[in-house]
Amino acid sequence: MAKLLYRIGFGAHRRRLLVVLVWLAVLIGAAVGAATLSGQMSGAVNIPGQESTTALDRIKAEFGSGGATARVVVKSTDGTPLTDPAHAKAVGELVADLAELPGVASASNPLDPAAPAVNADRSTAYSTVTYTAVAGEVTDEARTALLNTVGAARTGGLTAEVTGEAVHEVPEVGGAAEAVGVILALVILALTYGSLVAAGMNLLTATVGVGIGTLGITIASGFMDLQSTTPTLAAMLGLAVGIDYALFIINRYRQELRHGSDVGTAVAIAVGTAGSAVVTAGLTVVIALVGLSVVGIPFLTQMGIAAAATIVVAVLIAVTLVPAVLSYLGRRMLRRAERAAPAEPAERGFFRGWVGLVTRRPRTALLICVLALGAIAAPAAALQTTLVQTPAPGSTQERAERLLADGFGPGFNGPLIVLFEGADAVGAATRSAAPIGTLDGVALVTPPRPNADGTAAMVTVIPKTGPTSPDTERLVTDLRNQLSTVDGARVAVTGATAVSVDVAVSLDHALPIYLALVVGLALVLLVLVFRSLLVPLVGVLGFLLTIGASLGATVAVFQWGWLGDAVNLDSTGPLISLTPILVIGILFGLAMDYQIFLVSRMHEAHHRGATPHGSIVTGFRQAGPVVVTAALIMLSVFAGFVPAGEATIKSIAFALAIGIFIDAFVVRMILVPAALTLLGERAWWLPRSLRWLPTLDVEGAALRTDEQPEPKALAGAPR
């Protein structure tokens, strides 16, 4: 692989203009495609085969799907009943205004005696606004008109708020907080390189990769239903790894220039050596992301594949566009003082002292790491998850749901729906309503609502607790158990909490399979890279400590509220159900990246004859600084999505940021060198029965001077 990438790097140097033009054409083509072919994304979750989502599909078929809806909630600020003539007039005028809004099919009057939607003391009521467009296709113009109308109704002793799928906005990629993360990354790069040219080039090539990846996802949204957080997740990962992968190649290029190589040779060797590690590291991340498909949840599969595609683009950019641009910049990638003549880099005393301390006291270092990370991981035992997303604090949606909970009870925002289907559906629903009302946690059971031909009926169950409460989740199980023996109809329980319960069950079943698949494939890959069994095992065991500490810290902050102000957290509660498996998959790939970049330099030194201790020190001093820089950059990018991030992304970004910090600065910089010191020569042991395995040369051993491919191997390339 090293020789192949050497040739690719040398070819990118020789044909640099063509390479740059090709990538520019791809970027422009992606932008044009996104502008003309993009579709709507939504926050809807669909899991084929699950009782809850199958029931939702059946409800649409039996009762009609209808358009997107919104609930406009009105409350009397002084407690005066809304049936008071002045308030009733204002409510009637509001309903009339709502019915005339663009895209609205109907707006119900909450004070209509035939279908009242007012609470017991008549202080709170809501109007259901139905649109002609389905969820996810309500235009920005229609959404803005609704919000303006609701805002204008906050007068004359009334307050009004709105919630529902019609006012759900698809999160945009990029923002002020994310920009801060990018700026921090640029500052770190500038300090590392000592050159704004080098820092800007690194960030620019990564941005091109992210742009192509996210624009490609936008194009895909025109041909399939995509989850609204898919492009944000892909952009976050693509930017972080894009910067890091370019960093590794640029760092090696600068080293080769300092050693006296000309620009073309330095470019080719950098791609052949650091590029080999980049390709291997990228492959581990792709394995982890594509492996999400084993869970069997379509939108999670889409998120994984979309993010993996962005990683592939980042790798391709790193081994083609980066060397082409390096060829143009030449020695300007060095500090001004280094350009006049080759010079060996200054000795890094800090990293020499760091690894010296760790290797002198390996048992102490190992024990402290394990105990500290174990303590941080402890809160993970209290992990709670839900798929029910709460609106952003301070938003009109959050205020509307609070008004509904205060006026109608906390369960009103998360009703459970029981669907009866069959020849005696209405009778079965009628007979079941009373027993359902006797269950613990049930506040109200509505009369059955039959479909047109009486072959299906719906019963709405209002819980006493909110949709994210464990008590409501238990009620879902109790309902299913009680209704499992109903005669004369097929029965299914659905609703937001029921979907959340079914997702949790799917994830619980799939997680062990996912871990076995991803960890198994990565172990095989690392065995091929390092020709060792124990080094990959050390890497994987270190990852387990990383993921435990990452989830533990996330639980402590997002569930318990510890240091919540530091991440701009306004409310605590269960984590989004997808957080654990996404964090495990992404962190595993990134942790193996650091394992490859750090240990490959140790392996290279050992391959060249260094003692076990000497190879650890040499590899650490060579790779430690760039791993630290890469981790700081990735930490900055992930942290940028935390303060103002969308609810789904916020906890994921925090867990990734904490996980990167722990993995890079504790596991890879302390635990790994300590463990390898204790293992000594045994760290590089491979059983005789496995020595037939092929070798993946990620250190560029084949590119040493006496083995380096001659330029004539590229005969015909323009000079």
C-alpha positions in Angstrom: 0.0 0.0 0.0 2.9 2.4 0.8 4.3 2.0 -2.7 0.9 2.5 -4.3 0.3 5.7 -2.3 3.8 6.9 -3.1 3.0 6.7 -6.8 -0.4 8.5 -6.2 1.4 11.2 -4.3 4.0 11.6 -7.0 1.3 11.6 -9.7 -0.6 14.4 -7.8 2.6 16.4 -7.7 3.3 15.9 -11.4 -0.4 16.6 -12.4 -1.2 19.1 -9.7 -3.3 21.4 -11.9 -5.4 18.5 -13.2 -6.0 17.3 -9.7 -7.0 20.7 -8.4 -9.4 21.3 -11.4 -11.0 17.9 -11.0 -11.8 18.5 -7.3 -13.0 22.0 -8.1 -15.3 20.6 -10.8 -16.6 18.0 -8.3 -17.3 20.7 -5.7 -19.1 22.9 -8.3 -21.1 20.0 -9.6 -22.2 19.0 -6.1 -23.3 22.6 -5.4 -25.3 22.7 -8.6 -26.8 19.3 -7.9 -27.7 20.3 -4.3 -29.4 23.5 -5.6 -31.5 21.7 -8.2 -32.1 18.2 -6.8 -32.4 18.6 -3.1 -35.5 17.4 -1.1 -37.0 17.9 2.3 -35.5 16.3 5.4 -37.5 15.5 8.5 -37.1 14.4 12.1 -39.6 11.5 11.6 -38.4 8.1 12.8 -39.6 4.9 11.1 -38.5 1.4 12.1 -40.0 -1.3 9.8 -41.4 -4.3 11.6 -41.8 -2.7 15.0 -45.3 -2.7 16.5 -45.4 1.1 17.1 -44.3 2.2 13.6 -46.3 -0.5 11.9 -49.4 0.8 13.8 -48.7 4.3 12.7 -48.6 3.2 9.0 -51.9 1.3 9.5 -53.5 4.4 11.1 -52.6 6.4 8.0 -54.1 3.7 5.8 -57.3 3.3 7.8 -58.0 6.9 8.9 -56.1 8.9 6.3 -52.7 10.5 6.6 -53.7 14.2 6.4 -51.3 17.1 6.4 -48.9 18.4 8.9 -50.5 19.8 12.1 -49.7 22.4 14.7 -51.3 23.2 18.0 -51.8 26.8 18.8 -52.2 27.0 22.6 -54.1 30.0 24.2 -54.1 30.7 27.9 -55.7 33.4 30.0 -53.0 35.3 31.8 -55.2 36.3 34.8 -57.2 33.0 35.1 -60.3 34.5 33.6 -62.2 31.7 31.7 -61.7 31.7 28.0 -65.4 31.5 27.6 -65.6 35.1 28.9 -67.1 37.2 26.0 -63.9 39.3 25.4 -61.6 36.3 25.4 -64.1 34.2 23.4 -64.1 36.9 20.7 -60.3 37.1 20.6 -60.0 33.3 20.3 -62.6 33.3 17.5 -60.7 36.0 15.6 -57.4 34.1 16.1 -59.0 30.9 14.7 -60.3 32.8 11.7 -56.9 34.3 11.1 -55.2 30.9 11.3 -57.7 29.4 8.8 -56.6 32.1 6.3 -52.9 31.5 6.5 -51.0 30.2 3.4 -51.1 26.4 3.1 -53.7 25.9 5.9 -56.5 23.5 5.2 -58.4 24.0 8.5 -58.2 25.4 12.0 -60.4 24.1 14.8 -62.2 26.3 17.3 -61.3 25.1 20.8 -64.5 26.7 22.2 -66.8 24.9 19.7 -69.4 23.0 22.0 -69.4 20.1 19.5 -65.7 19.5 19.8 -64.3 21.5 22.8 -60.5 21.6 23.3 -60.4 23.5 26.6 -59.2 22.3 30.1 -61.4 21.9 33.1 -61.1 25.4 34.5 -61.4 26.8 30.9 -58.2 28.8 31.3 -56.2 27.0 28.6 -57.4 25.8 25.1 -55.8 24.8 21.9 -56.6 25.0 18.2 -55.4 22.3 15.8 -54.1 23.8 12.6 -53.9 21.4 9.7 -51.9 22.1 6.6 -52.3 20.7 3.0 -48.6 19.8 3.0 -47.3 16.8 4.8 -44.8 17.0 7.7 -41.4 18.2 6.4 -42.9 20.0 3.4 -44.4 23.0 5.1 -42.7 26.1 3.6 -40.7 28.6 5.5 -43.2 31.3 4.4 -46.1 29.3 5.9 -44.2 28.7 9.1 -43.2 32.3 9.5 -46.8 33.4 8.8 -48.1 31.1 11.6 -45.5 32.3 14.1 -46.3 35.9 13.3 -50.1 35.3 13.7 -49.5 33.6 17.1 -47.3 36.4 18.2 -49.9 39.0 17.4 -52.4 37.1 19.5 -50.4 37.8 22.7 -52.6 40.7 23.8 -55.7 41.6 25.8 -54.9 39.2 28.7 -54.1 36.2 26.5 -50.8 34.4 25.9 -50.4 32.2 22.8 -47.7 29.7 21.8 -47.5 27.0 19.1 -46.0 23.6 18.8 -46.3 20.5 16.5 -44.6 19.0 13.4 -45.6 21.9 11.2 -43.3 24.3 13.0 -40.4 21.9 13.2 -37.4 23.4 11.3 -34.7 21.3 9.7 -31.4 22.2 11.4 -28.9 24.0 9.3 -25.3 23.0 8.9 -23.1 25.7 10.3 -23.6 28.5 12.7 -21.9 30.9 15.0 -20.9 28.3 17.6 -19.6 25.9 15.0 -17.6 28.8 13.4 -15.9 29.3 16.8 -14.8 25.7 16.7 -13.4 26.2 13.2 -11.6 29.4 14.2 -10.0 27.5 17.2 -8.9 24.8 14.9 -7.3 27.4 12.6 -5.5 29.0 15.6 -4.1 25.6 16.7 -2.9 24.8 13.2 -1.2 28.2 12.9 0.6 27.7 16.2 1.6 24.2 15.2 2.9 25.1 11.8 4.2 28.6 12.6 2.7 29.6 9.3 -0.7 31.0 8.3 -0.3 29.7 4.8 0.1 26.1 6.0 -2.8 26.5 8.5 -5.1 28.0 5.9 -4.2 25.3 3.3 -5.0 22.6 5.8 -8.3 24.0 6.7 -9.2 24.8 3.1 -8.7 21.3 1.8 -10.7 19.9 4.7 -13.5 22.4 4.0 -13.6 21.3 0.4 -14.1 17.7 1.5 -16.9 18.6 3.9 -18.6 20.7 1.3 -18.6 17.9 -1.2 -19.8 15.4 1.4 -22.7 17.5 2.8 -23.7 18.7 -0.7 -23.8 15.1 -1.8 -26.1 14.3 1.2 -28.3 17.2 0.2 -28.6 15.8 -3.4 -29.5 12.4 -1.9 -32.4 13.9 0.1 -34.1 14.5 -3.3 -34.3 10.7 -3.9 -34.9 9.3 -0.4 -36.2 10.3 3.0 -33.3 11.4 5.2 -33.2 12.3 8.9 -32.7 16.0 9.5 -29.6 15.5 11.6 -27.8 13.5 8.9 -25.9 16.4 7.2 -25.0 17.9 10.6 -23.4 14.7 11.9 -21.6 14.2 8.6 -20.3 17.7 8.5 -19.1 17.5 12.1 -17.2 14.3 11.5 -16.0 15.2 8.0 -14.5 18.5 9.2 -12.8 17.0 12.2 -11.1 14.0 10.3 -10.5 16.1 7.2 -8.4 18.6 9.2 -6.6 15.8 11.0 -5.8 13.6 8.0 -4.4 16.6 6.1 -2.4 17.5 9.2 -0.7 14.1 9.3 0.4 14.3 5.7 1.5 18.0 5.9 3.5 17.2 9.0 5.3 14.4 7.3 5.9 16.6 4.2 7.5 19.3 6.4 9.7 16.7 8.0 10.9 15.4 4.6 11.7 19.0 3.5 13.7 19.6 6.7 15.6 16.4 6.0 16.7 17.8 2.6 14.2 16.3 0.2 13.0 18.2 -2.8 9.4 19.1 -3.1 8.3 16.2 -5.4 10.1 13.6 -3.3 8.8 15.1 0.0 5.2 15.0 -1.4 5.5 11.4 -2.6 7.1 10.1 0.7 4.5 12.0 2.8 1.6 10.3 1.0 3.4 6.9 0.9 4.0 7.0 4.7 1.5 9.3 6.5 -1.0 8.6 3.7 -0.9 4.9 4.4 -1.8 5.6 8.1 -4.5 7.9 6.9 -6.1 5.3 4.6 -5.9 2.7 7.3 -7.3 5.0 10.0 -10.1 6.1 7.6 -11.0 2.5 6.9 -11.5 1.9 10.6 -13.8 4.8 10.9 -15.8 3.7 7.8 -16.1 0.2 9.2 -17.5 1.6 12.5 -20.0 3.8 10.7 -21.2 1.4 8.0 -21.5 -1.2 10.8 -24.4 0.8 12.1 -26.5 -0.9 9.4 -26.6 -4.1 11.5 -28.9 -2.3 14.0 -31.7 -2.6 11.4 -33.0 1.0 11.8 -33.1 2.6 8.3 -32.4 6.2 9.3 -29.5 5.1 11.5 -28.1 3.2 8.6 -28.5 6.3 6.4 -26.7 8.4 9.0 -23.9 6.0 9.2 -23.4 5.5 5.5 -23.7 9.3 4.8 -21.0 10.0 7.5 -18.9 7.2 6.1 -19.1 8.6 2.6 -17.9 12.0 3.9 -15.0 10.2 5.6 -14.1 8.5 2.3 -14.1 11.9 0.6 -11.8 13.3 3.3 -9.4 10.4 2.8 -9.4 10.9 -1.0 -8.8 14.6 -0.5 -5.9 13.9 1.8 -4.1 11.6 -0.6 -4.8 13.6 -3.8 -5.7 17.3 -3.4 -3.5 17.9 -0.3 -0.3 16.7 -2.1 -1.3 18.7 -5.2 -1.6 21.9 -3.2 1.6 21.1 -1.3 3.3 20.9 -4.7 2.2 24.4 -5.5 3.2 25.8 -2.1 6.5 24.1 -2.0 8.8 25.3 0.8 6.3 28.0 1.8 4.8 25.3 4.1 7.9 25.7 6.3 8.5 28.5 8.7 10.3 31.4 7.1 13.5 30.7 9.1 13.5 27.0 7.8 13.1 27.8 4.1 16.7 28.9 3.4 18.3 25.6 4.3 17.2 22.2 5.5 17.3 21.9 9.3 16.4 19.1 11.8 13.4 20.0 13.9 14.2 21.1 17.5 14.1 18.4 20.1 10.8 18.3 21.8 11.7 18.2 25.5 8.2 18.2 26.8 7.3 15.0 25.0 10.6 13.3 25.8 10.0 14.1 29.5 6.4 12.9 29.3 7.1 9.5 27.8 10.2 9.2 30.1 8.0 9.7 33.2 5.3 7.2 32.0 7.9 4.5 31.0 9.8 4.9 34.3 6.6 4.3 36.4 4.4 2.2 34.0 2.5 0.3 36.7 1.6 3.5 38.6 0.6 5.3 35.4 -1.6 2.3 34.3 -3.2 2.1 37.7 -4.0 5.8 37.9 -5.5 5.8 34.4 -7.7 2.8 35.1 -9.0 4.1 38.5 -9.6 7.6 37.2 -11.4 6.6 34.1 -13.4 4.0 36.1 -14.6 6.7 38.4 -15.6 9.0 35.5 -17.4 6.0 33.9 -19.5 5.2 37.1 -22.5 7.5 36.2 -23.0 5.5 32.9 -24.7 2.8 35.1 -27.6 5.3 35.5 -27.9 5.9 31.7 -31.4 6.6 30.6 -32.4 7.1 26.9 -35.5 8.2 25.0 -36.4 8.9 21.4 -38.8 11.7 22.5 -37.2 15.0 21.7 -38.0 18.0 23.9 -38.2 21.4 22.3 -35.3 23.9 22.8 -35.7 25.8 26.1 -37.2 29.2 25.6 -38.7 28.4 22.2 -42.4 28.8 21.5 -42.7 25.0 21.1 -41.3 24.6 24.6 -43.6 27.2 26.1 -46.6 25.7 24.3 -45.9 22.2 25.6 -45.5 23.6 29.1 -48.9 25.4 28.9 -50.5 22.1 27.7 -48.9 20.1 30.5 -50.0 22.7 33.1 -53.5 22.9 31.7 -54.3 19.3 30.7 -51.6 17.2 32.6 -48.1 16.2 31.7 -49.3 13.1 29.7 -51.2 15.3 27.2 -48.0 16.0 25.3 -47.3 12.3 24.8 -50.6 10.3 24.3 -50.6 6.6 23.6 -52.8 5.3 20.8 -54.3 1.8 20.8 -55.3 0.6 17.4 -57.9 -2.2 17.0 -58.3 -3.8 13.6 -60.7 -6.6 12.6 -64.3 -7.4 12.0 -65.2 -6.6 15.6 -62.7 -3.7 16.1 -65.2 -1.2 17.4 -66.7 -3.7 19.9 -63.2 -4.9 21.1 -62.2 -1.3 21.6 -65.3 -0.5 23.5 -64.9 -3.5 25.8 -61.2 -2.7 26.4 -61.6 1.0 27.3 -62.7 0.5 30.9 -60.0 -2.0 31.8 -57.4 0.3 30.3 -58.6 3.1 32.6 -57.8 0.9 35.7 -54.1 0.6 34.9 -51.6 2.5 37.0 -50.5 5.6 35.3 -53.6 6.2 33.1 -55.2 9.6 33.5 -57.8 9.4 30.7 -59.2 7.0 28.1 -61.1 8.5 25.2 -64.1 6.7 23.6 -63.2 4.6 20.5 -63.0 6.4 17.2 -64.0 4.1 14.3 -62.9 4.4 10.7 -65.4 4.7 7.9 -66.3 1.0 7.5 -65.9 0.0 11.1 -63.0 -2.4 10.6 -60.6 -0.3 12.7 -60.9 1.8 15.8 -58.5 4.0 17.8 -58.5 4.6 21.6 -56.4 7.4 22.9 -54.8 6.9 26.3 -53.5 10.0 28.2 -50.8 9.0 30.8 -50.4 10.7 34.1 -46.7 11.3 33.4 -44.8 12.9 30.5 -43.6 11.2 27.4 -40.0 10.8 28.6 -40.9 9.5 32.0 -39.9 5.9 32.9 -43.5 5.5 34.3 -44.9 6.2 30.8 -42.5 3.6 29.3 -43.8 1.0 31.9 -47.3 1.9 30.9 -46.6 1.0 27.3 -45.5 -2.5 28.5 -48.5 -2.8 30.8 -50.9 -1.9 28.0 -49.4 -4.4 25.6 -49.5 -7.2 28.2 -53.2 -6.5 29.1 -54.3 -6.2 25.5 -52.5 -9.3 24.3 -55.5 -11.5 25.1 -58.2 -9.3 23.4 -60.6 -11.3 21.2 -62.0 -10.2 17.9 -59.4 -7.8 16.8 -55.6 -7.3 16.3 -54.3 -4.7 18.8 -51.2 -2.5 18.6 -49.9 0.3 20.9 -48.2 3.3 19.4 -47.3 6.9 20.1 -44.1 8.7 20.7 -43.2 6.9 23.9 -44.1 3.5 22.4 -41.8 4.2 19.4 -39.1 5.1 21.9 -39.5 1.9 23.8 -39.4 -0.2 20.5 -36.2 1.6 19.4 -34.6 0.9 22.8 -35.4 -2.8 22.4 -33.9 -2.8 18.9 -30.8 -1.1 20.0 -30.4 -3.5 23.0 -30.6 -6.5 20.7 -28.3 -5.0 18.0 -25.6 -3.4 20.2 -23.7 -6.7 21.1 -23.8 -7.8 17.4 -22.6 -4.3 16.4 -19.7 -4.3 18.9 -18.6 -7.8 17.9 -18.6 -7.0 14.2 -16.9 -3.6 14.4 -14.3 -4.6 17.1 -13.7 -7.9 15.3 -13.0 -6.3 11.9 -10.9 -3.6 13.4 -8.8 -6.1 15.4 -8.1 -8.0 12.2 -7.1 -4.8 10.5 -4.8 -3.8 13.3 -3.2 -7.2 13.5 -2.4 -6.9 9.8 -1.0 -3.4 10.4 1.2 -4.1 13.5 1.9 -7.8 13.0 0.9 -8.3 16.7 -1.9 -9.6 18.8 -1.3 -7.7 22.0 -1.0 -4.2 20.5 -4.5 -4.3 19.0 -5.8 -5.7 22.2 -4.3 -2.9 24.2 -5.9 -0.4 21.8 -9.3 -2.0 22.1 -9.2 -2.3 25.9 -8.2 1.3 26.0 -11.2 2.2 23.9 -13.5 0.5 26.4 -12.3 2.8 29.1 -12.7 5.8 26.8 -16.3 5.0 25.9 -17.2 4.3 29.5 -15.8 7.6 30.7 -17.3 9.5 27.8 -20.8 8.1 28.5 -20.3 8.6 32.2 -19.4 12.2 31.8 -22.4 12.8 29.4 -24.8 11.2 31.9 -23.4 13.4 34.7 -23.9 16.6 32.7 -27.1 15.9 30.6 -29.0 13.8 33.1 -27.8 15.0 36.4 -27.0 18.6 35.4 -23.4 18.7 36.7 -21.6 21.7 35.2 -24.6 22.2 33.0 -24.0 26.0 32.6 -20.6 25.2 31.0 -22.4 23.6 28.0 -25.4 26.0 28.0 -27.7 23.3 29.3 -31.2 24.6 30.2 -32.8 21.3 31.2 -31.8 17.8 32.2 -33.3 14.5 31.1 -32.7 11.2 29.4 -30.2 11.1 26.5 -31.5 10.6 22.9 -31.7 6.8 22.3 -29.2 6.9 19.5 -26.5 8.7 21.5 -24.8 5.5 23.0 -24.5 3.5 19.7 -23.5 6.5 17.6 -20.9 7.6 20.2 -19.5 4.1 20.4 -19.3 3.7 16.7 -17.7 7.1 16.0 -15.3 7.1 19.0 -14.1 3.6 18.2 -13.1 4.6 14.7 -11.4 7.8 15.9 -9.7 6.0 18.8 -8.2 3.5 16.4 -7.0 6.5 14.4 -4.9 7.7 17.3 -3.7 4.1 18.0 -2.5 3.8 14.4 -0.9 7.2 14.2 0.9 6.8 17.5 1.9 3.1 17.5 2.8 3.0 13.8 5.8 5.3 14.6 6.7 3.0 17.5 6.4 0.0 15.2 8.5 1.7 12.6 11.3 2.3 15.1 11.1 -1.3 16.3 11.2 -2.6 12.7 14.4 -0.7 12.2 16.1 -2.4 15.2 15.3 -0.2 18.2 14.7 -1.9 21.6 11.2 -2.2 22.9 11.7 0.8 25.3 13.6 2.7 22.6 10.9 2.2 20.0 8.2 3.5 22.5 10.3 6.6 23.2 11.2 7.3 19.6 7.7 6.7 18.3 6.1 8.8 21.1 8.5 11.8 20.4 7.8 11.6 16.7 4.0 11.1 16.8 3.0 12.5 20.1 3.0 16.2 19.1 0.9 15.6 15.9 -1.5 13.4 17.8 -2.0 16.1 20.5 -2.5 18.7 17.8 -5.0 16.4 15.9 -6.9 15.8 19.1 -7.1 19.5 20.0 -8.4 20.2 16.6 -11.1 17.5 16.7 -12.0 18.6 20.3 -12.5 22.1 19.0 -14.7 21.1 16.1 -16.9 18.8 18.3 -17.1 21.3 21.1 -18.3 23.9 18.7 -21.5 21.9 18.2 -22.3 21.8 21.9 -23.3 25.3 23.1 -25.9 26.0 20.5 -26.4 22.6 19.0 -29.7 20.9 18.1 -30.9 18.6 20.9 -30.0 15.5 19.1 -26.5 16.7 18.2 -25.7 18.5 21.5 -25.2 15.4 23.7 -23.5 13.5 20.9 -21.0 16.3 20.2 -20.3 16.6 24.0 -19.8 12.9 24.3 -17.4 12.9 21.3 -15.5 15.9 22.6 -15.0 14.4 26.0 -14.2 11.0 24.5 -11.5 12.5 22.2 -9.9 14.3 25.1 -9.8 11.2 27.2 -8.7 8.9 24.5 -5.9 11.1 23.1 -4.5 12.6 26.4 -5.1 9.8 28.8 -5.4 6.5 26.9 -3.0 7.0 24.0 -0.6 9.3 25.8 -0.4 7.5 29.1 -2.1 4.1 29.2 -0.8 2.8 25.8 3.0 3.6 26.4 2.7 2.3 29.9 1.1 -1.0 28.8 3.6 -1.5 26.0 6.5 -0.8 28.4 5.2 -3.6 30.7 4.8 -6.0 27.7 8.3 -5.3 26.4 9.2 -7.4 23.4 6.0 -9.5 23.8 4.0 -6.5 22.5 5.2 -7.3 19.0 4.6 -11.0 19.3 2.7 -12.8 16.5 2.0 -16.5 16.8 3.8 -18.6 14.1 0.4 -19.9 12.9 -0.6 -16.3 11.9 2.6 -15.2 10.3 1.2 -16.1 6.8 -1.1 -13.1 7.1 -0.4 -10.3 4.6 1.4 -7.1 5.8 -0.2 -3.7 5.5 2.8 -1.3 5.3 1.6 1.9 7.0 5.0 3.1 8.1 6.5 3.2 4.6 9.2 0.6 5.3 9.3 -0.1 1.6 10.1 3.5 0.9 13.4 3.7 2.7 16.1 5.1 0.4 17.4 1.7 -0.7 13.9 0.5 -1.6 12.3 3.7 -2.9 10.5 3.5 -6.3 12.4 5.4 -9.0 10.6 8.3 -10.7 10.9 6.3 -14.0 8.1 4.1 -12.6 6.0 7.1 -13.4 7.1 7.3 -17.0 4.9 9.5 -19.1 3.9 11.8 -16.3 4.3 15.5 -17.2 7.4 17.1 -15.8 
